[in-house]
Amino acid sequence: MNSEELMKEALAYEQDLTEKRHYLHRHAEVGFDLKDTVAFVKKELAAMGYEPQDCGKAGVVVTAGGKKPGRVFLIRGDMDALPMKEQADVDFACDNGNMHACGHDMHATMLLGAARLLKNHEDEIEGTVKMMFQPAEEIFAGSHDMIEAGVLKNPDVDAAMMIHVMAGMPFPAGSVIVSSGGVSAPGADFFEIHIQGKGCHGSMPNNGVDPITVAAHIITGLQEIHARELALTDEAVLTVGTIHAGQAPNVIPDTVTMAGTIRTYDEEVRAYIKKRMSEICSGVASTFRAEANVEFKKGCPVLDNNGDLSREVAAYMKELLGPTKAFTQDQILAMSGDGKAPKSAGSEDFAYVSQEVPSIMLALAAGEPSKGYAYPQHHPMVKFDDSVLAPGSAVYAYAAMRWLEDHR
């Protein structure tokens, strides 16, 4: 596989990829409700000669290669948007109340671009490339759903890779940062705390059990986990983001509901925090004559990058992009000079894949602040640079083909 020829081929599709991305952006959909998005992706894949297969609630899978014996390399692109109104100054803005504010329209488009490149070079593939078009990443549900539906089976996946575009990065558009071995994105858990008290008139609190007072003590108690029960190296964040209680200022309500999130970089710490949350909520509530329970909602584990795969893909990226546009996470750390590891604080449900097979996460710079791309992901004014669509397509395809070539 000649890297220069593949990149030249990808760049020839630049206009077509831009048009595809703008269509997906204008028709942003959320969660598993991706009717138009899935139909578009399947139509484009079929036009290339693929036979797209449904996988789970709204996933799509195709394979390229398989004509030569070998291993299986999976590349993943997510497709869902966020339920937020777009304010970005672009002529292809979405007007249905949703927005591709995390760049998943970029990912899906680049994976379509990779599919085209792989189809063109199918006879050269030393094994099989499986392409995973995933729904519901934003709610940490799509990857797990597709795994349960068999995305890693038939043929069995040996290694996997994802790309995430990043806006507002101080790197030239199209630069790639390959995660180093180890955890690059934290595990996440959403929770609800339900407190049952006894309502009464605000002038006679002795006749009831005030769940708002209990909630205040629980919030204080939960902070003690981080302050006094975790070690300095146990990086974690516990946030209570909502509190709902009462309807009148002179009435003590029956119940309080609180909700929030946990972020951790270690599965043991994650399990410990969840255990202690349940114990603290129940114990504090009991102390004040109330009852409380914690209900853990959607979430995902930590994203664990395979060390060998990290080194291999970093080498492939230098072949494809050159040393000025391909970096490892360790190189970025050395360049920063502040000794701080550049881990992401945002969770990523590709983590479920990383718990099953050797996996790697790549960051693709998609807009410099000095060139009008100052807003971060999940902001209503975020924009991404279309110029990275073709190089990103080549990154997907080249990494997959080179890994299969090296693991014949």
C-alpha positions in Angstrom: 0.0 0.0 0.0 1.6 3.3 -1.2 0.7 6.0 1.3 1.2 8.9 -1.1 -1.0 7.4 -3.7 -3.8 6.6 -1.2 -3.8 10.2 0.1 -3.9 11.5 -3.4 -6.8 9.3 -4.2 -8.6 10.4 -1.0 -8.1 14.1 -1.8 -9.7 13.6 -5.2 -12.9 12.8 -3.3 -12.8 16.0 -1.2 -15.8 17.7 -2.8 -17.9 14.6 -2.7 -17.1 14.1 1.0 -17.9 17.7 1.8 -21.3 17.3 0.2 -22.0 14.1 2.1 -21.0 15.7 5.4 -23.2 18.7 4.8 -26.2 16.5 4.1 -25.6 14.6 7.4 -25.1 17.8 9.2 -28.3 19.3 8.0 -30.2 16.1 8.9 -28.9 15.6 12.4 -30.6 12.9 14.5 -30.1 11.7 18.0 -29.7 8.5 20.0 -31.0 5.4 18.2 -33.5 7.5 16.2 -31.4 7.8 13.1 -33.9 6.9 10.3 -32.6 9.4 7.7 -29.0 9.0 8.7 -29.0 5.2 8.4 -30.9 5.3 5.2 -28.3 7.7 3.7 -25.3 5.7 4.9 -26.8 2.4 3.6 -27.6 4.0 0.2 -24.1 5.3 -0.2 -22.5 2.0 0.8 -24.7 0.1 -1.6 -23.7 2.5 -4.4 -20.1 1.5 -3.7 -20.9 -2.2 -4.1 -21.3 -3.2 -0.5 -24.2 -5.1 1.1 -24.8 -3.2 4.3 -26.1 -5.2 7.2 -28.2 -3.9 10.1 -26.6 -4.4 13.5 -28.6 -3.8 16.7 -31.1 -1.0 17.0 -29.7 1.4 14.4 -26.1 0.3 13.6 -24.8 -0.6 10.1 -21.9 -2.9 9.3 -20.0 -3.7 6.1 -16.8 -5.6 5.4 -14.1 -5.0 2.8 -11.5 -7.6 1.7 -11.9 -11.2 2.7 -10.4 -12.4 -0.6 -7.1 -13.2 1.1 -6.8 -15.1 4.4 -5.9 -12.9 7.3 -7.1 -11.1 10.4 -9.9 -8.7 10.9 -9.5 -5.0 11.7 -12.5 -2.9 12.7 -12.8 0.8 12.1 -15.6 2.7 13.8 -17.5 5.9 13.0 -20.4 7.2 15.1 -23.4 8.9 13.5 -25.6 10.5 16.2 -26.0 14.2 17.1 -27.0 16.2 20.2 -30.5 17.5 21.1 -29.4 21.2 21.0 -30.2 24.1 18.7 -27.4 25.1 16.3 -26.0 28.6 16.4 -22.9 28.0 14.2 -22.5 30.4 11.3 -22.6 27.9 8.5 -24.8 27.7 5.4 -25.6 24.0 6.1 -26.9 24.4 9.7 -29.5 22.0 11.0 -32.9 23.5 11.7 -34.7 20.5 13.4 -33.5 21.3 16.9 -30.6 18.9 16.8 -26.9 19.6 16.1 -23.8 17.7 15.2 -21.9 19.5 17.9 -19.5 16.7 18.5 -18.5 16.0 14.9 -20.1 12.6 14.4 -21.2 13.7 11.0 -17.5 14.1 10.2 -16.8 10.6 11.5 -19.6 9.0 9.5 -18.5 10.8 6.4 -14.8 9.8 6.8 -15.8 6.2 7.3 -17.8 6.4 4.1 -14.7 7.8 2.4 -12.6 5.0 3.8 -15.2 2.5 2.6 -14.7 3.9 -1.0 -10.9 3.6 -0.7 -11.1 0.1 0.7 -13.5 -1.0 -2.1 -11.1 0.4 -4.7 -8.2 -1.6 -3.1 -10.1 -4.7 -2.0 -7.9 -7.1 -3.8 -4.9 -5.8 -1.9 -6.4 -6.2 1.6 -4.5 -8.9 3.6 -7.5 -10.1 5.5 -10.8 -8.2 6.3 -11.7 -4.6 7.3 -15.0 -4.4 9.2 -16.6 -0.9 9.2 -18.9 -0.1 12.2 -21.3 2.8 11.7 -22.6 3.3 15.2 -25.6 5.1 16.7 -26.2 6.5 20.2 -22.6 7.3 21.3 -23.7 10.5 23.0 -25.9 8.4 25.4 -23.2 5.7 25.9 -25.5 3.0 24.5 -24.7 2.4 20.8 -21.4 0.6 21.1 -22.7 -1.9 23.7 -25.8 -2.4 21.7 -23.8 -3.3 18.6 -21.5 -5.6 20.5 -24.6 -7.4 21.9 -25.8 -7.8 18.4 -22.6 -9.4 17.3 -20.5 -6.6 15.6 -17.3 -8.2 16.9 -18.2 -11.6 15.5 -18.6 -13.3 12.1 -15.8 -12.6 11.3 -14.2 -12.2 14.7 -12.5 -8.8 15.2 -8.8 -8.9 16.1 -8.2 -5.2 16.6 -10.1 -1.9 16.4 -9.6 1.8 15.9 -11.7 4.9 16.2 -11.1 8.6 15.2 -12.5 11.6 17.0 -12.3 15.1 15.4 -11.3 17.9 17.7 -12.2 21.5 17.2 -10.2 24.4 18.7 -6.9 22.4 18.8 -3.6 24.4 18.3 -2.5 22.0 15.5 -2.7 22.3 11.7 -6.0 20.8 10.4 -5.5 17.2 9.6 -2.9 16.5 12.3 -3.4 13.2 14.1 -2.6 12.4 17.7 -2.4 8.7 18.5 -3.3 7.7 22.1 -0.5 6.1 24.1 -1.0 2.7 25.7 -3.4 2.9 28.7 -6.5 4.8 29.5 -7.2 7.9 27.4 -10.9 8.5 28.3 -12.6 8.1 31.6 -15.4 5.7 32.5 -18.7 7.5 33.1 -21.9 6.8 35.1 -25.1 8.7 35.3 -27.0 8.4 38.5 -30.3 9.5 40.2 -30.7 9.7 44.0 -34.3 9.3 45.2 -35.0 10.6 48.8 -38.3 9.8 50.5 -39.3 12.0 53.3 -42.7 13.0 54.8 -44.4 16.2 53.6 -46.0 18.7 55.9 -46.7 22.4 56.3 -43.5 24.5 56.4 -44.6 26.0 59.8 -44.7 22.6 61.5 -41.5 20.7 60.4 -41.8 18.5 63.5 -44.8 16.8 61.8 -42.8 15.6 58.8 -39.4 14.5 57.5 -37.7 17.1 55.4 -36.0 15.4 52.3 -34.4 18.7 51.3 -32.4 18.8 54.5 -31.5 15.1 53.9 -30.4 16.0 50.3 -28.1 18.7 51.6 -26.4 16.3 54.0 -26.1 13.7 51.3 -24.4 16.2 49.0 -21.9 17.0 51.7 -21.3 13.4 52.5 -20.6 12.5 48.8 -17.8 15.0 48.7 -16.1 13.1 51.5 -15.5 10.2 49.1 -13.1 12.3 47.0 -11.7 14.3 49.9 -11.1 11.5 52.4 -11.5 8.1 50.8 -9.6 8.3 47.5 -5.8 8.5 47.1 -4.1 11.5 45.5 -3.6 9.4 42.4 -7.2 8.2 42.1 -8.4 10.8 39.6 -12.2 11.1 39.8 -15.0 13.6 39.6 -18.5 13.3 41.2 -21.0 15.9 40.2 -24.6 16.5 41.3 -26.0 18.4 38.5 -29.8 18.6 39.2 -32.0 18.8 42.3 -35.7 18.7 42.1 -38.1 19.1 45.0 -41.2 20.9 46.1 -43.7 23.3 44.5 -44.5 25.8 47.2 -42.2 27.8 49.5 -44.3 27.1 52.7 -44.5 23.3 52.2 -42.0 20.6 53.0 -42.2 18.1 50.1 -42.4 14.4 50.3 -39.5 13.7 47.9 -36.3 15.0 46.4 -34.6 13.7 43.2 -31.0 14.5 42.4 -29.0 13.5 39.4 -25.4 13.7 38.3 -22.4 11.9 36.9 -19.2 10.2 37.9 -16.0 10.2 35.9 -13.1 7.9 36.7 -9.9 6.6 35.0 -9.8 3.3 36.9 -12.5 0.5 37.0 -11.7 -0.3 40.6 -12.1 3.3 41.7 -15.3 3.5 39.6 -16.8 0.5 41.4 -15.7 1.8 44.8 -17.3 5.2 44.3 -20.6 3.6 43.3 -20.6 1.3 46.3 -19.9 4.2 48.7 -22.5 6.4 47.1 -25.2 3.8 47.9 -23.9 3.4 51.5 -23.7 7.1 52.2 -27.1 7.9 50.7 -28.8 5.1 52.6 -27.0 5.8 55.9 -27.4 9.6 55.9 -31.1 9.3 55.0 -31.6 6.8 57.8 -29.9 9.1 60.3 -32.5 11.8 59.5 -35.5 9.4 59.5 -35.8 9.3 55.7 -35.0 6.7 53.0 -32.8 7.1 50.0 -31.5 4.9 47.2 -29.2 5.5 44.2 -30.1 4.3 40.7 -27.3 4.1 38.3 -28.3 4.8 34.7 -26.4 4.7 31.4 -22.6 4.7 31.5 -19.5 3.3 30.0 -16.1 1.9 31.1 -12.7 3.5 30.7 -11.3 3.5 27.2 -8.1 1.4 27.3 -5.6 1.7 24.5 -3.5 -1.2 23.6 0.2 -0.4 23.8 1.4 -2.5 20.8 -1.4 -1.1 18.6 -0.5 2.4 19.7 3.1 2.0 18.6 2.1 0.4 15.3 -0.6 2.9 14.3 1.7 5.8 15.3 4.2 4.5 12.8 1.5 4.1 10.1 0.4 7.7 10.6 4.0 9.0 10.2 4.2 7.1 6.9 0.9 8.6 5.7 1.0 12.1 7.1 4.7 12.8 7.8 6.4 13.6 11.1 4.9 17.2 11.2 1.3 16.0 11.2 1.5 12.7 13.2 2.2 12.7 16.9 1.8 10.3 19.8 0.2 11.3 23.1 3.7 11.0 24.7 5.2 13.4 22.2 2.5 16.0 22.9 3.2 15.5 26.7 6.9 16.2 26.1 6.2 19.2 23.9 3.8 20.7 26.5 6.5 21.1 29.1 4.1 21.2 32.0 4.3 17.5 32.8 0.5 17.0 32.6 -0.9 14.1 30.7 -3.3 15.1 27.9 -6.0 12.7 28.9 -9.6 13.5 27.8 -12.1 14.3 30.4 -14.9 13.3 28.1 -16.0 9.7 28.1 -16.4 7.7 24.9 -18.5 4.5 24.5 -16.0 3.0 22.1 -14.6 2.0 25.5 -16.9 -1.0 25.4 -15.0 -2.2 22.3 -11.7 -1.6 24.0 -12.7 -3.9 26.8 -13.2 -6.7 24.3 -10.4 -6.4 21.7 -7.1 -4.5 21.4 -8.1 -1.0 20.5 -6.8 2.5 19.8 -8.2 6.0 19.8 -7.0 8.7 17.4 -7.6 12.5 17.7 -7.9 14.4 14.4 -7.3 18.1 14.6 -10.2 19.7 12.7 -9.9 23.4 13.1 -7.4 25.9 14.6 -8.7 28.7 16.9 -6.8 31.3 14.9 -8.7 30.3 11.8 -12.2 30.6 13.1 -12.6 27.3 14.9 -12.4 28.6 18.5 -15.4 26.8 20.0 -15.1 23.4 21.6 -17.2 20.3 21.1 -20.8 20.4 22.5 -21.0 24.1 22.0 -23.8 25.5 19.9 -21.4 27.5 17.8 -18.7 24.8 17.2 -17.5 24.4 13.6 -15.3 21.7 12.0 -12.9 22.1 9.1 -14.2 20.2 6.0 -10.6 20.0 4.7 -9.9 17.1 7.1 -12.5 14.8 5.6 -10.3 13.4 2.9 -7.2 12.9 5.1 -9.3 11.4 7.8 -10.7 8.9 5.3 -7.2 8.0 4.3 -6.2 7.6 8.0 -9.0 5.0 8.5 -8.2 3.0 5.4 -4.4 3.1 5.6 -4.2 2.1 9.3 -6.5 -0.8 8.7 -4.7 -2.1 5.6 -1.2 -1.6 7.1 -2.1 -3.4 10.3 -3.5 -6.3 8.3 -0.4 -6.4 6.2 1.9 -6.5 9.3 -0.2 -9.2 10.9 -0.5 -11.7 8.0 
